[in-house]
């Protein structure tokens, strides 16, 4: 009797095992991302460059204002921290204003390409069979086209034409370049999303949605795309770097946005003829392109690690 009562008391005193509450998804992603030091550093560099491009020109001379005291390339000074170009324009002001246009092209063109690629990949991966075959063959066809050559041809056909009435003529090429790059750089995202959807469509939650009569469009938008956001986010970050490089290459070759509108690409073009006398005119935009593209790639690596479900216990 005493033994039974003592064991009952022990059971009553034993603490119940309570499972710790699940960590919120976004909190987990942020925690993992912050452990990736290069990604955090790159994010800081990218944010600094964006803010400098947006705010910095307000505290500097106009990017197209001529310094009559320095009509030619001048060395860096207090008045012009990065010197002046061949026209006497402040290089730092032009560099920061050029960042606005180059970053705008990169971000908007990448967004457009990710949207198109997600739609094509989602439809191909979800429906499969003949739809998948047609979608992937169209994607393969675009992949075989030399992208830079196609961009040059399309850009030459649209140069000098007015497509957006409320934009000044100098900026007419800006939305055209965005549209051209965005509509010709979606293929990698499409193949990535298609692979994710091929795996997701066999999952139980998709089968359950079909069983209760869910429409295909609803299942794709409400259930499958949110579960495929991790690779989409990573692809989006990498697409920004690719778009900036493409815009810079087009401007460098004289097929992109042209002066007086500054971009990092056309600043490199203008600096070619002064490589011996003032080589720093080419160094500045080259360094900016390098910093932005490398930062975006490291941010993509950090997001990939933070969103990877296989690293649950990290």
C-alpha positions in Angstrom: 0.0 0.0 0.0 2.8 2.4 0.9 4.7 1.4 -2.3 1.6 2.2 -4.5 1.0 5.6 -2.8 4.7 6.6 -3.1 4.8 5.8 -6.8 1.6 7.8 -7.3 3.2 10.8 -5.5 6.3 10.5 -7.7 4.1 10.5 -10.8 2.2 13.6 -9.6 5.4 15.4 -8.9 7.0 14.5 -12.3 7.0 17.6 -14.6 5.1 17.3 -17.9 7.2 17.5 -21.0 6.1 20.5 -23.0 7.3 20.9 -26.6 8.9 24.4 -27.2 6.8 26.6 -29.5 7.7 26.5 -33.1 9.9 29.4 -34.3 8.0 31.8 -36.7 9.2 31.3 -40.3 10.3 34.8 -40.9 12.2 35.0 -37.6 13.9 31.8 -38.5 14.9 33.1 -42.0 16.2 36.4 -40.5 18.2 34.5 -37.9 19.8 32.2 -40.5 20.5 35.1 -42.8 22.3 37.1 -40.1 24.6 34.1 -39.6 25.9 34.6 -43.2 28.4 37.3 -42.6 29.2 38.0 -46.2 25.5 38.3 -47.1 24.9 40.8 -44.2 28.0 42.8 -45.2 26.8 42.8 -48.9 23.3 43.9 -47.9 24.8 46.8 -46.0 27.0 47.8 -49.0 24.0 47.5 -51.4 21.7 49.6 -49.1 24.5 52.2 -48.7 24.9 52.5 -52.5 21.2 52.8 -53.1 20.8 55.5 -50.5 23.9 57.3 -51.8 22.4 57.2 -55.3 19.1 58.6 -54.1 20.2 61.2 -51.6 23.8 62.0 -52.5 23.2 64.1 -55.6 21.2 66.6 -53.6 24.3 67.6 -51.8 26.6 67.8 -54.9 26.7 70.0 -58.0 24.3 69.1 -60.7 25.6 66.1 -62.6 25.4 68.0 -65.9 26.7 71.4 -64.5 30.0 72.5 -66.0 32.8 73.8 -63.9 34.3 76.6 -66.0 37.4 76.7 -63.7 38.0 73.0 -64.6 36.9 72.6 -68.2 38.9 69.4 -68.7 39.6 66.4 -66.5 40.8 67.6 -63.1 42.3 65.6 -60.3 40.2 64.9 -57.2 39.9 68.0 -55.0 37.7 69.3 -52.2 35.3 70.9 -54.7 35.2 67.6 -56.7 36.1 64.6 -54.5 36.4 62.3 -57.6 37.6 65.0 -60.0 35.8 66.2 -63.2 35.3 64.6 -66.6 36.3 65.9 -70.0 33.5 68.5 -69.9 34.2 69.7 -66.4 31.3 67.8 -64.9 31.6 66.5 -61.3 32.3 62.7 -61.6 30.9 61.9 -58.2 27.6 63.5 -59.0 27.4 61.7 -62.4 28.4 58.4 -60.7 25.6 58.6 -58.2 22.9 59.8 -60.7 24.1 57.0 -63.0 23.5 54.6 -60.1 19.8 55.6 -60.0 19.3 54.6 -63.7 21.5 51.4 -63.6 19.9 50.2 -60.4 16.4 51.0 -61.7 17.0 49.0 -64.9 18.4 46.1 -62.9 15.6 45.9 -60.3 12.7 46.5 -62.7 14.0 44.2 -65.5 14.8 41.5 -63.0 11.2 41.8 -61.5 9.7 41.6 -65.0 11.8 38.5 -65.9 11.0 36.7 -62.6 7.2 37.3 -63.2 7.4 35.9 -66.7 9.6 33.0 -65.7 7.4 32.1 -62.7 4.3 32.1 -64.9 5.9 29.9 -67.6 7.5 27.5 -65.1 4.4 27.2 -63.0 2.1 26.4 -65.9 4.6 23.9 -67.4 5.4 22.2 -64.0 1.8 22.0 -62.8 0.1 20.7 -66.0 3.0 18.6 -67.4 2.6 16.4 -70.5 2.1 18.4 -73.7 1.9 21.8 -71.9 5.3 21.1 -70.2 6.8 19.9 -73.5 5.7 23.1 -75.4 6.7 25.4 -72.5 10.2 23.9 -72.1 10.9 23.8 -75.9 10.0 27.5 -76.1 12.3 28.1 -73.2 15.1 26.1 -74.8 14.7 28.0 -78.0 15.2 31.3 -76.2 18.2 29.9 -74.4 19.9 29.1 -77.7 19.7 32.7 -78.9 22.7 34.9 -78.1 21.1 37.2 -75.6 23.5 40.2 -76.0 23.2 40.1 -79.8 19.4 39.9 -79.6 19.4 42.9 -77.2 21.5 44.9 -79.5 19.2 44.2 -82.5 16.0 45.0 -80.6 17.6 48.2 -79.1 18.7 49.4 -82.5 15.2 49.1 -83.8 13.6 51.0 -81.0 16.2 53.8 -80.7 14.9 57.3 -81.3 11.2 56.3 -81.1 8.7 57.6 -78.5 6.9 55.0 -76.5 6.1 56.8 -73.3 4.6 60.3 -74.1 5.2 61.8 -70.7 8.9 61.0 -70.6 11.5 63.4 -72.0 13.2 62.2 -75.2 16.5 61.5 -73.4 14.7 58.9 -71.2 12.7 57.2 -73.9 15.2 54.4 -74.1 15.0 53.6 -70.3 11.6 51.7 -70.3 12.5 50.1 -73.6 15.8 48.7 -72.2 13.9 47.5 -69.1 11.3 45.7 -71.3 13.9 44.2 -73.6 16.0 42.8 -70.8 13.0 41.6 -68.8 11.4 39.8 -71.6 14.6 38.1 -72.7 16.0 36.9 -69.4 13.2 34.8 -67.8 14.4 31.4 -69.0 16.5 30.4 -66.0 13.7 31.3 -63.6 11.2 29.3 -65.7 13.3 26.1 -65.6 13.9 26.5 -61.8 10.2 27.1 -61.0 9.2 24.2 -63.3 11.4 21.8 -61.4 9.9 23.0 -58.1 6.4 22.5 -59.3 7.1 19.0 -60.7 8.0 18.0 -57.1 5.2 20.0 -55.4 2.3 18.8 -57.5 2.8 15.3 -56.0 2.5 16.5 -52.5 -0.5 15.6 -50.3 -1.7 19.2 -49.8 -2.0 19.6 -53.6 -3.9 16.3 -53.9 -6.2 17.4 -51.1 -6.9 20.8 -52.8 -7.8 18.9 -56.0 -10.0 16.5 -54.1 -12.1 19.3 -52.7 -12.6 20.8 -56.1 -9.9 23.5 -56.1 -9.3 25.2 -59.5 -5.9 24.9 -61.0 -5.3 28.6 -60.9 -6.2 28.8 -57.2 -4.0 25.8 -56.3 -1.0 27.4 -58.2 -1.4 30.8 -56.7 -2.6 30.0 -53.2 -0.7 26.8 -52.4 2.2 26.0 -54.8 3.8 29.4 -55.5 4.2 30.2 -51.7 5.9 26.9 -51.3 8.3 27.6 -54.2 9.2 31.2 -53.0 12.7 30.2 -51.7 14.2 29.4 -55.2 12.2 32.3 -56.7 13.7 34.8 -54.2 17.2 33.5 -54.9 16.7 33.6 -58.7 15.4 37.2 -58.4 18.5 38.4 -56.6 20.8 36.8 -59.1 18.7 38.3 -62.0 19.2 41.8 -60.7 23.0 41.4 -61.1 22.6 39.9 -64.6 20.3 42.8 -65.7 22.7 45.4 -64.4 25.5 43.8 -66.3 23.4 43.5 -69.5 22.4 47.2 -69.3 26.1 48.2 -68.7 27.2 46.1 -71.7 24.5 47.6 -73.9 25.4 51.1 -72.9 29.1 50.4 -73.2 28.5 49.2 -76.8 26.4 52.3 -77.6 23.1 50.4 -77.8 21.7 51.3 -74.4 20.9 54.5 -72.6 23.0 57.3 -74.1 24.3 60.6 -72.7 23.4 63.1 -71.4 21.6 60.5 -69.2 24.4 58.9 -67.2 24.7 55.2 -66.6 27.7 53.2 -65.4 27.9 51.6 -68.8 28.0 54.8 -70.9 30.4 56.3 -68.3 32.8 53.4 -69.1 32.3 54.1 -72.8 33.2 57.8 -72.5 36.3 56.9 -70.4 37.8 54.7 -73.1 39.5 57.6 -75.0 41.0 58.9 -71.7 42.5 55.7 -70.4 46.0 57.0 -70.5 45.5 60.6 -69.3 42.8 60.0 -66.7 42.3 56.3 -66.1 40.3 56.9 -62.9 37.3 57.9 -65.1 36.9 54.2 -66.0 37.8 52.8 -62.5 34.9 54.5 -60.7 31.9 53.1 -62.7 33.7 49.7 -63.0 34.1 49.5 -59.2 30.4 50.4 -58.7 29.3 47.7 -61.1 31.6 45.2 -59.4 30.3 46.1 -55.9 26.7 45.9 -56.8 26.9 42.6 -58.7 29.1 40.9 -56.1 26.9 42.2 -53.2 23.7 40.9 -54.9 25.3 37.5 -55.5 26.3 37.2 -51.8 22.8 38.2 -50.8 21.4 35.5 -53.0 23.7 32.9 -51.4 22.6 34.1 -47.9 18.9 33.9 -48.9 19.4 30.4 -50.4 20.9 29.1 -47.1 18.3 30.9 -45.0 15.3 29.5 -47.0 16.7 26.0 -47.5 14.3 23.6 -45.6 17.1 21.0 -45.4 18.9 23.2 -42.9 16.1 23.0 -40.4 18.3 22.7 -37.3 20.8 25.4 -38.2 
